[in-house]
Amino acid sequence: MKILRGDCTAVVPFLFLEITRLYLSSCWQRALSLRFQKMTKAMISKITQEIKEGIPTYLPEYHKPDPTLSHAPARNISDVLTKEDKKLAIKNALRYFPTEHHDVLAKEFYAELKKYGRIYMYRYLPEYDMYARPVNEYPTKSKQAAAIMLMIQNNLDPTVAKHPQELITYGGNGAVFQNWAQYRLTMHYLSQMSDKQTLVLYSGHPLGLFPSDKNAPRVIVTNGMMIPNHSSKDDWNKYNALGVTQYGQMTAGSFMYIGPQGIVHGTTITLLNAGRKMGIGSDSLKGSLFVTSGLGGMSGAQSIAAIITGAVGVIAEVDGDAIQQRITDGYVLKENVYTDLELLINKITECKNACTAIALIYHGNIVEFWEAAIKHNLKIELGSDQTSLHNVDDMGYCPVGYSFAEGKKLLLTDKVKFKNEVKKTLIRHVKAINTLCNQGMYFWDYGNAFLKEAGEAGADVWNDKKKDAYKYPSYVQDILGPLCFDYGFGPFRWVCLSGKTSDLYKTDKIASKILQKMHRKAPDEIKGQLQDNIIWIKNAKTNLPIVGSKSRILYADAEGRIKIALAFNKAIKSGEISGPIVLGRDHHDVSGTDSPYRETSNIYDGSKFTADMAVHNFVGDAFRGATWVSLHNGGGVGWGEVINGGFGMVIDGTKKSARKIKNMLHWDVNNGIARRSWARNDEAIFAIKRAMDANENLTVTLPSIADDSLINQVVK
């Protein structure tokens, strides 16, 4: 509305109407705000009640699985469980519930067992939405317990979890709990816990609250700790179906998964260092092509990592739902999804020539793409495979010639034929990779058991046919091991429990400032790693959408982790950061994981098949200040192949938190460096010597290096 100067007759009524409108509007807004506050309080009260009650004494309404969500594939147990085993599985499941409900639940659980191969207890899905709430909204007697409740719910958030209603967070079968009764009971116990109690979790089962000490961990988690001779994949299928063990993967069963961010950063670091190794570029992969597969299991990380590094990234994925999820997440553009290989290869060539940073998706089998690349003489600089081959039994890998739906059907109806088709595909897969590598492509195993499974399938993947070494390295052997882990750099992470984005951005600034200060005084050996992470943390706000909790990750060594954590603690105390923070890491790190095909694949003294480091990490963290600790059988390369030790630690601005930071983070990293040093890794020897110089209380046994010529003279 335009009002002319001097037109008082127009102005007066207008002002009156506008003042009246604003008054009524403000009244309406106040009323609406009050109503919203009442509704919010009522909702919080209802959620509080449901959490505190644990397993209800009444039968809740049955919940069917939500068709809009991703669901775990049905598992074939026809040859796994006998009739007596099935009876035992139901008896085991009924232990959580009053006997008056057993008649209904027994039939229901048996139906789930037959249909899904597992008892998930869908009836007991919570009524409330699942996501990480601000920590002060959780009904607890212990602030530490509230933090753990937040982390659990974040791991089961549908925007974070792979199969949220099957309680599977990551890696195809990495579970937080086995069933919803375990979730409910755990949340109940956490709501009742004092700081003089410890909750014990056996593979998702809450054994109970035990008297403890305020300085002890609030939760002790173990997952899948099977007797070694009963730790095959078939054993997992059986005993998980019986409800007595579970595969916690790594960050799933430790409540420490923060969505794709960690994988994005790890992939980015790997690509940059792969480029340096191959002489492609020190800080950018412009004009280079990176090809991989497994968009679903890797949470879409490769697409963002390719763009961050400046590369042309091509990711093959057979599962249309996984592609759609990444489009919804904003990680992939719909117009960059291709089903026609001719069109895709033309687009790749165009983008390479223009040095365009882009993520292109092939909706189809990676083997088809590799073979098409050979046919068209496509120049590929970097290649890998990131399908979940450690989890073939749950459609972690789809045989060529089958759609994803067809593959799922075959797996369920004829598992033997499915596995034979997978073996044939792997032989064909490796043949294509060998051809491309002979043409100059640098290929590495991304720690998903690709080489292991290909080798067992009879593919041409062995070096000199001796079957004691692969043609291609694990990315840890060539890249992350010597360049990161041996120097103590790994995926340090934190979660702002206030739920405020502003707190997260403050932590970014604090971490960036500290890393820059460290970079100025750092030895040349680690300057590159520090610089990569300075760039990462400065750009994290724009590079990554926030998924789930307000969290962040960066690769840091012990010195960096301690200094950053102490600065966070100081900022919490001063009020600069408004609430406590959870510190943690991925288990894909320096010290927490013994995994001969991934994290410890660059250990060459014969000890890579031992698990002393991971167990000591778990125990050592427990008495040095961790809020919760975890020990797992299984990890990124599968059940029976890995032992993981993990932790979470709440810091709240106190002197006590500062002491825990110094003691625990120092051990959590240097335990691994010391082991790597004893394995005669040069970079680790350098790092542990620096650590001893910096702390007079650290004394580590150093190796004497034998002369190879002497050994060769003795052993002929």
TORZA-45737 format. One record per residue (C-alpha): residue in three letters; x, y, z. Coordinates in steps of 0.05 Angstrom, whole numbers, plus 5000, padded with zeros to 4 digits. Layout:
ALAXYZ;...
***
This chain:
MET500050005000;LYS502950674979;ILE501351285023;LEU502551984997;ARG505852505041;GLY500652985070;ASP494752525060;CYS492652505133;THR485752215119;ALA489151605091;VAL494451555143;VAL490251565206;PRO485550975190;PHE491450585162;LEU495450675225;PHE489450495268;LEU488249855228;GLU495649685227;ILE496349785303;THR490149355314;ARG492848815268;LEU499548805302;TYR496248775371;LEU491648205352;SER497447865317;SER501847915378;CYS496247655423;TRP495047075375;GLN502446925373;ARG502946935448;ALA496946475454;LEU499746015401;SER506546015436;LEU503345835503;ARG499245295470;PHE505445025436;GLN509245025502;LYS503544645535;MET503444145478;THR510944075481;LYS510743955557;ALA505243455548;MET509143085494;ILE515443075536;SER511442825595;LYS508542255553;ILE515442065526;THR518242105597;GLN512841635621;GLU514041135565;ILE521541135576;LYS520941045651;GLU515940485648;GLY520540045607;ILE516839425584;PRO509439575597;THR505239095638;TYR499739155585;LEU499938935512;PRO501239535467;GLU497939585400;TYR501539175347;HIS505939585300;LYS507039345230;PRO513739535199;ASP513440225166;PRO513540125090;THR516740815080;LEU523040595117;SER528840155096;HIS528339455126;ALA533338905138;PRO532738325089;ALA529437695115;ARG534637195138;ASN534036465117;ILE534136015179;SER531135395148;ASP537835025152;VAL540235405214;LEU535035265268;THR532034595284;LYS525034535311;GLU527834515382;ASP532035135366;LYS525835515344;LYS522335325409;LEU528435575447;ALA528436235408;ILE521236365428;LYS522436175501;ASN528336645502;ALA524237215474;LEU518537115523;ARG523237215583;TYR522037965579;PHE514537945588;PRO509237755640;THR506637045631;GLU499437285620;HIS501637555552;HIS505536945530;ASP499736625493;VAL499137225446;LEU506537385441;ALA508836665429;LYS504736615365;GLU506837315344;PHE514337195356;TYR514136535319;ALA510936885260;GLU516537405260;LEU521736855266;LYS518936495206;LYS518037115163;TYR524337515181;GLY529036995210;ARG529337415273;ILE524737645330;TYR524638405329;MET518438495372;TYR515139025328;ARG509339075377;TYR514039425425;LEU516339975378;PRO516140625418;GLU510241085406;TYR514641705402;ASP519141935345;MET526241695349;TYR531742225348;ALA536942545393;ARG533443045438;PRO536943575479;VAL540143215537;ASN536043575590;GLU529543275562;TYR531342575584;PRO528442325650;THR534642125690;LYS537942165758;SER544742165724;LYS547242665672;GLN551842125645;ALA545841655635;ALA542142205598;ALA547942285550;ILE547841535535;MET540341555523;LEU541442115473;MET546741725437;ILE542441095434;GLN536541475404;ASN541141815354;ASN543641135330;LEU536340925318;ASP534141575285;PRO531241395215;THR535541935184;VAL541741605214;ALA540240855219;LYS540440375160;HIS534539955183;PRO531740335243;GLN525839875259;GLU530439275261;LEU535039675307;ILE540639635255;THR544840255249;TYR550340115201;GLY554039605159;GLY548039195139;ASN547338825205;GLY550739265257;ALA545539295312;VAL544439725374;PHE539839195405;GLN536938535382;ASN529738725396;TRP525339275422;ALA524538965491;GLN531939065502;TYR531439785480;ARG525639925527;LEU528839585586;THR535539935575;MET532240625572;HIS528440455635;TYR534740255672;LEU538340885648;SER532541315674;GLN533340995743;MET540940965746;SER544941355797;ASP552241535790;LYS553940965837;GLN551140425790;THR553540105725;LEU548939805672;VAL551539155642;LEU549538995570;TYR550638295542;SER549838345466;GLY544038835473;HIS541038485534;PRO540838925596;LEU543338455650;GLY541738985702;LEU544239545746;PHE550039365792;PRO552939745851;SER559140115828;ASP563340725840;LYS562041435814;ASN568741405777;ALA567040745743;PRO563740715674;ARG556240795675;VAL555240255621;ILE559439645601;VAL557739375532;THR559838725500;ASN557338465433;GLY558237785401;MET563637535448;MET563136825423;ILE567836255439;PRO572936285381;ASN571035595354;HIS563835825350;SER564736485315;SER563336325242;LYS558236705200;ASP553536105206;ASP554436125281;TRP552436855281;ASN546136705241;LYS544136155289;TYR545636485356;ASN543037155335;ALA536536825314;LEU536336485383;GLY536837185414;VAL543237055453;THR548337465414;GLN548838025364;TYR553438365316;GLY554639065343;GLN559039245284;MET563239805310;THR559740465325;ALA552740165325;GLY553339735387;SER557440285421;PHE552140815408;MET557441235374;TYR555141275302;ILE553941985278;GLY551341865208;PRO555441915144;GLN559942475168;GLY565342015194;ILE565441615130;VAL565642245088;HIS571742495125;GLY575341815124;THR573941745049;THR576342455036;ILE582842335074;THR583841685038;LEU582641984969;LEU587342574981;ASN592942125006;ALA591741624948;GLY592542214900;ARG599042414934;LYS601541704931;MET600241664857;GLY602842364842;ILE596042604818;GLY595843214864;SER597543404935;ASP591243794952;SER586343654896;LEU584143094848;LYS581643554794;GLY581043204727;SER581742514759;LEU576641964760;PHE575041554823;VAL570540954814;THR567440534870;SER560940204891;GLY556440114951;LEU552640764960;GLY548040465012;GLY552840135060;MET557540735057;SER551941225072;GLY553141625009;ALA559941855035;GLN563641734970;SER559342234932;ILE560942814979;ALA568242604987;ALA569242604911;ILE566543314906;ILE570643564965;THR577043294933;GLY575243584865;ALA574742904831;VAL569742604783;GLY566642074827;VAL562741484799;ILE559041044849;ALA555240424827;GLU549240194868;VAL544239634853;ASP539239824907;GLY534540364881;ASP532040514952;ALA539240674974;ILE540041154916;GLN533341494933;GLN535441565005;ARG541841934985;ILE537842384939;THR533242544997;ASP539342665042;GLY541943164991;TYR548342764978;VAL546442584907;LEU542842984852;LYS537242614816;GLU539642864749;ASN546442534761;VAL543541834767;TYR544541404704;THR542040724681;ASP544940784611;LEU552440634610;GLU553640984543;LEU550641634569;LEU554341574635;ILE561141474602;ASN559942074556;LYS558342494618;ILE564642244654;THR569042434595;GLU565843124592;CYS566843244667;LYS574042994666;ASN575943444609;ALA572744044644;CYS575743854712;THR568743864742;ALA567943614813;ILE561743174810;ALA558642534838;LEU555442094784;ILE551341484803;TYR550640854762;HIS544240494781;GLY546739804766;ASN552139294781;ILE559239544787;VAL561838954746;GLU557839214687;PHE561039894694;TRP568139614700;GLU567139214636;ALA564139814599;ALA570140234621;ILE574839724589;LYS570739714525;HIS570840474519;ASN578240554540;LEU576141004597;LYS582041264637;ILE580941124711;GLU586041394761;LEU583241124826;GLY578740524840;SER576040144899;ASP570039734922;GLN565639934980;THR560039424977;SER558739055043;LEU562138405023;HIS563138245096;ASN555538175097;VAL554037765035;ASP548737365072;ASP544638005080;MET545238265008;GLY551638635020;TYR553538434949;CYS549038294890;PRO550937804835;VAL551238084764;GLY545237944720;TYR540338024778;SER536638634800;PHE536838794875;ALA529838514884;GLU531637884845;GLY537937794885;LYS534037844951;LYS529037334927;LEU534536854905;LEU538036924972;LEU531736755010;THR529536174966;ASP536135854945;LYS542036094986;VAL546835584956;LYS545435834885;PHE545936554909;LYS552836434938;ASN555136084874;GLU552736684833;VAL556537144879;LYS562936744870;LYS562136764794;THR561037514797;LEU567137624840;ILE571537244791;ARG568837684735;HIS569438304779;VAL576838184794;LYS578438014721;ALA575938714701;ILE579839054756;ASN586138684737;THR585438934665;LEU584339654687;CYS590239634736;ASN594639384680;GLN592440024644;GLY594740474702;MET588940474753;TYR590840474827;PHE586140004863;TRP585539864937;ASP581139444982;TYR576839905025;GLY576639425083;ASN569939115067;ALA572838415056;PHE572938484980;LEU579738154972;LYS578237625024;GLU571737424992;ALA574537464921;GLY580437024941;GLU575836504972;ALA571636514909;GLY577636324867;ALA578636994834;ASP585537194806;VAL587137634865;TRP593337304894;ASN600337564887;ASP604537044850;LYS599136534863;LYS602136374931;LYS595636524966;ASP599236875023;ALA598837584996;TYR593937964953;LYS595538344889;TYR592438964918;PRO593339304985;SER588239465038;TYR587440215041;VAL590240165111;GLN596539815086;ASP598140335034;ILE594740965059;LEU591541045127;GLY596240575165;PRO602940895151;LEU600341595139;CYS595241655195;PHE594641085246;ASP602140985257;TYR602841725273;GLY596741695319;PHE591842045274;GLY584741765274;PRO577441955275;PHE576442355339;ARG569142575345;TRP564542945391;VAL557043075401;CYS554143725430;LEU548843475479;SER545044135482;GLY542443985412;LYS544344695391;THR547544815323;SER550745435352;ASP554645005402;LEU557144565345;TYR559745155305;LYS563345415367;THR566844745373;ASP568944795300;LYS572345455313;ILE575745205376;ALA578444585341;SER580744985281;LYS584545485324;ILE588144925362;LEU590044545299;GLN592845165267;LYS597045305328;MET599644585328;HIS601244625254;ARG606045205264;LYS610444785311;ALA609244085282;PRO614843655252;ASP614543565177;GLU612242845184;ILE605243055208;LYS604343755178;GLY600443475119;GLN595443115164;LEU594343725206;GLN593344165145;ASP588243685115;ASN584243705179;ILE584744465186;ILE581644515117;TRP576443995136;ILE574044315200;LYS573945015169;ASN569344765113;ALA565244255152;LYS559544735161;THR558644815086;ASN560844125063;LEU556343705105;PRO548943725123;ILE547743585197;VAL544542895203;GLY541942695272;SER545742955332;LYS549943595330;SER556443235320;ARG563143305286;ILE569242895268;LEU576443025249;TYR582842625247;ALA587242815305;ASP593042515344;ALA593342445420;GLU596143155429;GLY590743445385;ARG585043055417;ILE587243245487;LYS588243985471;ILE581544035434;ALA577743665489;LEU580844095544;ALA578844725505;PHE571744455499;ASN571544325573;LYS573945025588;ALA568645315541;ILE563144915576;LYS565445175644;SER565345895620;GLY558545825587;GLU561245945517;ILE558545255501;SER551745165533;GLY551944425552;PRO556143805561;ILE559543435504;VAL560642695489;LEU567542515464;GLY568641885424;ARG571541595361;ASP570241095307;HIS573240425322;HIS576740515255;ASP582540815292;VAL589640755318;SER588440325379;GLY581440065388;THR581139535334;ASP584938895318;SER582838735246;PRO587938375203;TYR584438565138;ARG583439295155;GLU585639705215;THR591739275231;SER593239035161;ASN599839425161;ILE602439005220;TYR607738525192;ASP610738185254;GLY605437635254;SER601237945309;LYS595738215264;PHE591537605281;THR591937745355;ALA587138195394;ASP590938415456;MET590939145435;ALA583439205428;VAL582038845494;HIS587239275531;ASN584239895500;PHE577339705527;VAL579939555597;GLY584640145600;ASP579340645579;ALA574640365633;PHE579140555691;ARG581741205661;GLY575141575657;ALA570641315601;THR563141405614;TRP561840765576;VAL566240235543;SER564839685493;LEU568139055467;HIS565738735402;ASN566838115360;GLY566238355289;GLY567239005253;GLY567639295184;VAL570138655152;GLY565238195187;TRP563537735244;GLY569237315270;GLU574437745234;VAL575438325283;ILE575638505357;ASN573739235372;GLY574439635436;GLY570740295441;PHE568640845489;GLY564441465501;MET566242005551;VAL561842575577;ILE565443225594;ASP561843775632;GLY566744335646;THR569344065712;LYS576343935737;LYS574443195740;SER573043205665;ALA579743535652;ARG583342975690;LYS579542435651;ILE581142775585;LYS588642775599;ASN588942065625;MET584241705579;LEU585342025511;HIS592941955521;TRP592241205533;ASP586841105480;VAL591641315425;ASN598541135451;ASN596540425467;GLY595940315392;ILE602140715374;ALA606240295423;ARG603739645392;ARG605039905321;SER612040125343;TRP613539425371;ALA611439155302;ARG617339565276;ASN613240085238;ASP617940665227;GLU612541205232;ALA609940915298;ILE617040885327;PHE617741625310;ALA610941785342;ILE611941395406;LYS618741715417;ARG615342405411;ALA610042175460;MET615341955511;ASP619042615504;ALA612542985519;ASN610642565580;GLU615742335631;ASN610941805658;LEU610741435592;THR616040895581;VAL615040425523;THR619039815502;LEU622339985435;PRO624439455384;SER631439295362;ILE631639245286;ALA635038615261;ASP639238625198;ASP635638265142;SER642238025113;LEU643937685179;ILE637137345181;ASN637937115109;GLN644836815127;VAL641936435186;VAL635536185153;LYS637235905084;
***
